[in-house]
Amino acid sequence: MFGDIMGMMGKLKETQQKIEETKKRLDTVLVDEKSTDGLLEVTLTANRQIRSININDQLLEDKEQLEDYLVMILNKAIEKATAINEAELGAVAKSGMPNIPVWMDYFNKTFRILF
């Protein structure tokens, strides 16, 4: 039994290291989103860090429209980045601990919000 616990702890530490490596790699994965008319474009990393925002001069004339565009496009980009992030980190976690019960999926979704 003690050997099983030590084996699990070693596996957990290895998985934690792989998760950290994956997080670093996700800093290089870029997610682009732009408005349908091309007036606003944003780029985020898969870790949801904004890298760039490009605003067409036409949008600068209407503050309210610009604000609406920013909210809409940033939310879409964050949604895409989150999906990539969850898929990548989830795959690493499952590969490291394949016998995790189904209820752990809920825990993982809650846990990722904290980190």
C-alpha positions as CSV (number, residue, x, y, z in Angstrom):
1,M,0.0,0.0,0.0
2,F,2.8,2.4,0.9
3,G,4.5,1.7,-2.4
4,D,1.2,2.5,-4.2
5,I,1.0,5.8,-2.5
6,M,4.6,6.7,-3.3
7,G,4.0,5.7,-6.9
8,M,1.0,7.9,-7.1
9,M,2.9,10.8,-5.5
10,G,5.7,10.4,-8.0
11,K,3.2,10.3,-10.9
12,L,1.4,13.3,-9.5
13,K,4.6,15.3,-9.3
14,E,5.5,14.3,-12.9
15,T,2.1,15.3,-14.1
16,Q,2.4,18.6,-12.3
17,Q,5.7,19.3,-14.1
18,K,4.1,18.4,-17.4
19,I,1.2,20.8,-16.7
20,E,3.6,23.6,-16.0
21,E,5.5,22.9,-19.2
22,T,2.2,22.9,-21.1
23,K,1.2,26.2,-19.5
24,K,4.5,27.7,-20.8
25,R,3.9,26.3,-24.2
26,L,0.4,27.7,-24.3
27,D,1.9,31.2,-23.9
28,T,3.2,30.7,-27.5
29,V,-0.1,29.6,-28.9
30,L,-1.9,32.6,-30.3
31,V,-5.7,33.0,-30.8
32,D,-6.9,35.6,-33.3
33,E,-10.4,37.0,-33.4
34,K,-11.7,39.8,-35.5
35,S,-15.0,41.5,-36.2
36,T,-16.9,40.4,-39.3
37,D,-16.2,43.8,-40.9
38,G,-12.5,43.6,-40.0
39,L,-12.6,46.9,-38.0
40,L,-11.3,45.3,-34.8
41,E,-8.9,42.4,-34.3
42,V,-7.5,41.0,-31.1
43,T,-4.8,38.4,-30.4
44,L,-4.6,36.4,-27.2
45,T,-2.4,33.6,-26.0
46,A,-4.1,30.3,-25.1
47,N,-3.4,31.3,-21.5
48,R,-5.8,34.2,-22.1
49,Q,-3.2,37.0,-22.1
50,I,-3.9,39.8,-24.5
51,R,-1.0,40.3,-27.0
52,S,-2.5,42.9,-29.3
53,I,-5.6,44.9,-30.2
54,N,-5.9,46.5,-33.6
55,I,-8.6,49.1,-34.1
56,N,-9.5,50.6,-37.4
57,D,-9.7,54.4,-37.3
58,Q,-13.3,54.3,-38.3
59,L,-14.2,52.8,-34.9
60,L,-12.5,55.7,-33.1
61,E,-15.3,58.0,-34.2
62,D,-17.9,56.2,-32.1
63,K,-17.0,55.4,-28.6
64,E,-20.1,53.3,-27.8
65,Q,-19.6,51.2,-31.0
66,L,-15.9,50.6,-30.1
67,E,-16.9,49.5,-26.6
68,D,-19.4,47.1,-28.0
69,Y,-16.9,45.7,-30.5
70,L,-14.3,45.2,-27.8
71,V,-16.6,43.4,-25.5
72,M,-17.9,41.1,-28.2
73,I,-14.5,40.3,-29.8
74,L,-12.6,39.9,-26.6
75,N,-15.3,37.5,-25.2
76,K,-15.1,35.4,-28.4
77,A,-11.3,35.3,-28.3
78,I,-11.3,34.4,-24.6
79,E,-13.8,31.6,-25.3
80,K,-11.6,30.2,-28.0
81,A,-8.4,30.5,-25.8
82,T,-10.2,28.8,-22.9
83,A,-11.3,25.9,-25.0
84,I,-7.7,25.3,-26.2
85,N,-6.3,25.8,-22.7
86,E,-8.8,23.3,-21.2
87,A,-8.3,20.7,-23.9
88,E,-4.5,20.9,-23.6
89,L,-4.3,20.9,-19.8
90,G,-7.0,18.3,-19.6
91,A,-5.1,15.9,-21.9
92,V,-2.0,16.3,-19.8
93,A,-3.9,15.7,-16.6
94,K,-5.7,12.6,-17.9
95,S,-2.5,11.1,-19.4
96,G,-0.8,11.5,-16.0
97,M,-3.7,10.2,-13.9
98,P,-5.8,8.0,-16.3
99,N,-7.9,6.5,-13.5
100,I,-9.3,9.7,-12.2
101,P,-13.0,9.3,-11.5
102,V,-15.5,11.2,-13.6
103,W,-16.4,13.6,-10.7
104,M,-12.8,14.9,-11.0
105,D,-13.7,16.5,-14.3
106,Y,-15.9,18.9,-12.4
107,F,-13.1,19.5,-9.9
108,N,-10.6,20.2,-12.8
109,K,-12.9,22.8,-14.3
110,T,-13.2,24.5,-10.9
111,F,-9.5,24.0,-10.1
112,R,-8.4,25.7,-13.4
113,I,-10.2,28.9,-12.5
114,L,-8.0,29.2,-9.4
115,F,-4.8,28.9,-11.4
